[in-house]
């Protein structure tokens, strides 16, 4: 990509060296057992165990969903730069995680926990499956469970979840719609398109004055618009977007404390806004958010470092 008028590369520029820097930051967390936060329902004393025993494929990166999308991120980097010197290290690390034994243990853990990581983590799991290439056969049992579980959840959703955090329904539905199209699942695609239109089709005048909330790493309005961009026809989309996003008024935000796991979410908000704004055609706003978000993604505080690399990779390679 050509440099900008200032002589500096635009923030979306990614070459082998900068991709390798992301991989170098993400890889150590894949198998870093602690600190760890688990959302874990204890059924009996047998459930008292370390995260690496409970979910041996995805136990690093502080929490399960971050471990999932960190595996996705390094695989996506290696797919973009397959001849890079660091690509072999990526595949060795992922192969250590995604063994048949580890995936079987993950399945045993998920099967009795129907609400586990719904919808955010399960959506990221399907994104991983879509991009896992050689690892997809090993992931197949988890993939089948995730599709069934997400389909059931999506079918039963009576109202949108307009959160700026993990519960946001539009963000998860967008990831899974991308998965469905990538793997050719026409039935899942049809379900998601139908439900997107039912849940969001009548919305107007996005309430931007109320964004962001202090813990947001997603913009509820942009998540919705980014989903409907995927779900509506080429004819219907411009009219819907004009009614909904009457003014694209977004300003980058800076965390007041990057060591606080919730307050560090603003770095992710800048990055997710950046990729959604770019996909919606707001290039200047996207770049303004990306410059701030990518700076935050280099933070050494593990509160953000365990997951922001994934959001940076998504901005670079998926927007």
C-alpha positions in Angstrom: 0.0 0.0 0.0 1.3 3.4 -0.9 2.5 5.8 1.8 0.4 8.8 2.6 1.2 12.4 1.7 3.1 12.8 4.9 5.5 10.0 3.9 4.3 7.7 6.6 2.6 4.4 6.0 -1.2 4.5 6.7 -2.1 2.6 9.8 -3.6 -0.3 7.8 -0.2 -1.1 6.3 1.1 -4.5 7.2 4.2 -6.2 6.0 6.0 -9.4 7.0 8.1 -7.7 9.7 5.1 -5.9 11.4 3.0 -9.1 11.1 5.8 -11.0 12.8 5.8 -8.4 15.6 2.1 -9.2 16.3 2.8 -12.9 16.2 5.7 -12.5 18.6 3.4 -10.6 21.1 0.5 -13.1 20.8 2.3 -16.4 20.8 3.5 -16.5 24.5 0.0 -16.0 25.7 -1.4 -19.0 24.0 0.0 -21.3 26.7 0.4 -18.9 29.6 -1.7 -20.5 32.3 -1.9 -17.6 34.7 -3.4 -15.1 35.4 -6.6 -16.6 34.4 -10.3 -15.7 34.6 -12.8 -18.5 34.1 -16.6 -18.3 33.8 -17.2 -21.7 35.4 -20.3 -23.3 36.8 -19.3 -25.9 39.4 -21.5 -29.0 39.1 -19.6 -31.0 41.7 -16.1 -31.3 43.2 -14.7 -32.9 40.0 -15.1 -29.5 38.4 -12.5 -28.0 40.7 -9.5 -28.0 38.4 -7.0 -25.7 36.8 -8.0 -24.0 33.5 -5.4 -26.1 31.6 -7.1 -29.2 32.7 -10.7 -28.0 32.2 -10.1 -26.6 28.7 -6.7 -27.7 27.5 -6.9 -26.3 24.0 -7.9 -22.8 25.0 -6.7 -22.0 28.5 -4.1 -19.2 28.0 -4.6 -15.6 27.2 -6.4 -14.9 30.6 -9.8 -16.2 29.4 -11.3 -18.7 27.0 -12.6 -16.4 24.3 -9.2 -14.5 24.2 -7.4 -17.8 23.8 -9.7 -18.7 20.9 -9.3 -15.5 19.0 -5.6 -15.4 19.7 -5.2 -18.8 18.0 -7.3 -17.3 15.1 -5.0 -14.3 14.9 -1.7 -16.1 14.6 -3.2 -18.5 12.1 -4.5 -15.6 10.0 -1.1 -13.9 10.1 0.6 -17.1 9.0 -1.8 -17.5 6.2 -1.1 -14.0 5.0 2.7 -14.5 5.2 3.2 -18.3 4.8 6.9 -18.0 3.9 7.7 -15.9 6.9 10.4 -17.1 9.3 8.0 -17.0 12.2 5.2 -19.0 10.4 6.6 -22.4 11.5 6.6 -21.2 15.2 2.9 -20.3 14.8 2.0 -23.7 13.4 4.0 -25.5 16.1 2.2 -23.5 18.8 -1.3 -24.1 17.3 -0.5 -27.8 16.8 0.4 -28.1 20.5 -3.1 -26.7 21.3 -5.3 -28.3 18.7 -4.7 -32.0 19.3 -7.6 -34.5 19.1 -7.2 -35.2 22.8 -7.4 -31.5 23.7 -10.4 -30.9 21.5 -12.2 -33.9 23.0 -11.7 -32.4 26.4 -13.0 -29.1 25.3 -16.1 -30.8 23.9 -16.6 -32.6 27.2 -16.4 -29.3 29.0 -18.8 -27.4 26.7 -21.5 -30.1 26.2 -23.1 -29.7 29.7 -22.7 -25.9 29.7 -25.1 -24.7 27.1 -24.6 -21.0 27.8 -20.8 -21.1 28.0 -19.3 -18.2 26.1 -22.5 -17.3 24.2 -22.5 -15.5 22.0 -19.0 -13.9 21.8 -16.6 -16.8 22.4 -18.7 -19.2 20.3 -18.7 -16.7 17.4 -15.0 -16.4 17.6 -14.6 -20.2 17.7 -16.5 -20.4 14.4 -14.3 -17.6 13.0 -11.3 -19.8 14.0 -12.8 -22.8 12.3 -13.4 -20.9 9.1 -9.7 -19.9 8.9 -8.1 -23.0 10.5 -7.4 -24.8 7.2 -5.4 -27.9 8.1 -6.7 -27.8 11.7 -10.3 -27.8 10.8 -10.8 -31.6 10.8 -9.5 -31.7 14.4 -11.8 -28.9 15.4 -14.8 -30.5 13.6 -16.6 -31.8 16.8 -16.4 -28.3 18.4 -17.5 -26.7 15.1 -20.6 -28.8 15.0 -21.5 -28.0 18.6 -20.9 -24.3 18.0 -23.1 -24.2 14.9 -25.9 -26.0 16.7 -25.6 -23.8 19.8 -25.4 -20.5 18.0 -28.2 -21.4 15.7 -30.5 -22.2 18.6 -29.5 -19.0 20.5 -30.0 -16.9 17.4 -33.4 -18.5 16.6 -34.7 -17.8 20.2 -33.4 -14.2 20.5 -36.5 -12.1 21.0 -34.7 -8.7 21.1 -31.2 -7.4 20.2 -28.5 -7.2 22.8 -27.2 -3.7 22.3 -24.2 -4.0 24.7 -20.7 -2.5 24.1 -19.1 -5.7 25.4 -19.2 -9.5 24.9 -23.0 -9.9 24.9 -23.5 -7.7 21.8 -25.7 -9.8 19.4 -24.9 -7.9 16.2 -21.2 -8.4 16.5 -21.5 -12.1 17.1 -24.0 -12.6 14.3 -21.7 -10.7 11.9 -18.8 -13.0 12.7 -20.9 -16.1 12.3 -22.5 -14.8 9.1 -18.9 -14.4 7.8 -18.2 -18.0 8.9 -21.3 -19.3 7.2 -20.4 -17.7 3.9 -16.8 -18.8 4.1 -17.7 -22.5 4.6 -20.7 -22.5 2.3 -23.4 -23.1 5.0 -26.4 -21.7 3.2 -28.9 -22.8 5.9 -26.9 -20.9 8.6 -26.5 -17.9 6.3 -30.2 -17.8 5.6 -31.0 -18.0 9.3 -28.6 -15.1 10.2 -29.8 -12.9 7.3 -33.4 -13.4 8.3 -32.8 -12.8 12.0 -30.7 -9.7 11.3 -33.5 -8.2 9.3 -36.1 -9.1 11.9 -34.1 -7.7 14.9 -32.6 -4.6 13.3 -34.4 -3.8 10.0 -36.8 -1.2 11.5 -34.1 0.7 13.4 -33.5 4.4 12.7 -31.4 7.2 14.1 -28.5 5.4 15.9 -28.2 7.0 19.4 -24.6 8.0 19.0 -24.8 10.6 21.8 -24.9 7.7 24.3 -21.7 6.1 23.1 -19.4 5.0 24.5 -20.1 3.6 27.9 -17.0 3.4 30.1 -16.3 -0.3 29.5 -17.1 -0.6 25.8 -14.8 -2.3 23.4 -17.5 -2.3 20.7 -19.8 0.4 19.4 -23.4 -1.0 19.5 -24.4 1.3 16.6 -21.4 0.4 14.4 -21.8 -3.3 15.2 -25.4 -3.1 14.0 -24.5 -1.2 10.8 -21.7 -3.6 10.0 -24.0 -6.6 10.4 -26.8 -5.0 8.2 -24.2 -4.2 5.6 -23.7 -7.9 5.3 -27.4 -8.9 5.7 -29.2 -6.5 3.4 -29.3 -6.5 -0.4 -27.3 -4.0 -2.4 -30.6 -2.2 -3.1 -31.9 -2.1 0.5 -28.6 -1.3 2.3 -28.1 2.4 1.3 -31.7 3.3 2.4 -31.4 1.5 5.7 -28.0 3.0 6.4 -29.2 6.6 5.6 -32.0 6.2 8.1 -29.9 4.6 10.8 -26.5 6.5 10.7 -27.8 10.0 10.2 -24.4 11.3 11.3 -21.1 9.4 11.6 -19.9 11.2 14.8 -17.1 9.3 16.4 -13.9 10.4 18.2 -11.1 8.2 19.3 -11.0 7.6 23.1 -8.0 6.9 25.3 -8.1 4.6 28.4 -7.4 6.4 31.7 -5.7 3.3 33.1 -4.5 0.5 30.8 -3.7 -1.8 33.8 -7.5 -1.9 34.6 -9.0 -4.7 32.5 -12.3 -3.0 31.9 -10.9 0.5 31.3 -8.4 -0.9 28.8 -11.4 -1.8 26.7 -11.2 1.6 25.0 -8.1 0.5 23.1 -10.2 -2.3 21.6 -13.1 0.1 21.0 -10.8 2.3 18.8 -9.7 -0.8 16.8 -13.2 -2.3 16.3 -14.5 1.2 15.4 -11.6 1.5 12.9 -12.4 -1.7 11.0 -16.2 -1.1 11.0 -15.8 2.6 9.9 -13.5 1.5 7.1 -16.0 -1.1 5.9 -18.7 1.5 6.0 -16.7 3.9 3.9 -15.5 6.4 6.5 -11.8 6.1 5.7 -10.5 9.3 7.5 -12.4 8.4 10.7 -11.2 4.8 10.5 -7.5 5.9 10.3 -7.9 8.3 13.2 -9.2 5.5 15.4 -6.6 3.0 14.1 -3.7 5.3 15.0 -4.8 5.5 18.6 -6.0 1.9 18.8 -2.8 0.4 17.4 -0.7 2.5 19.8 -2.8 1.0 22.6 -2.3 -2.5 21.2 1.4 -2.2 22.0 0.8 -1.7 25.7 2.8 -4.0 28.0 -0.1 -4.2 30.5 -1.5 -7.8 30.3 -5.0 -6.4 30.9 -5.0 -5.4 27.3 -2.0 -7.3 25.9 -3.7 -10.7 26.2 -6.3 -9.7 23.6 -5.7 -6.5 21.7 -3.3 -8.2 19.3 -6.2 -10.1 17.9 -8.2 -7.0 17.3 -5.2 -5.3 15.6 -4.9 -8.4 13.3 -8.6 -8.3 12.5 -8.3 -4.6 11.6 -5.3 -5.2 9.3 -6.5 -8.4 7.6 -10.3 -8.5 7.7 -11.6 -4.9 7.2 
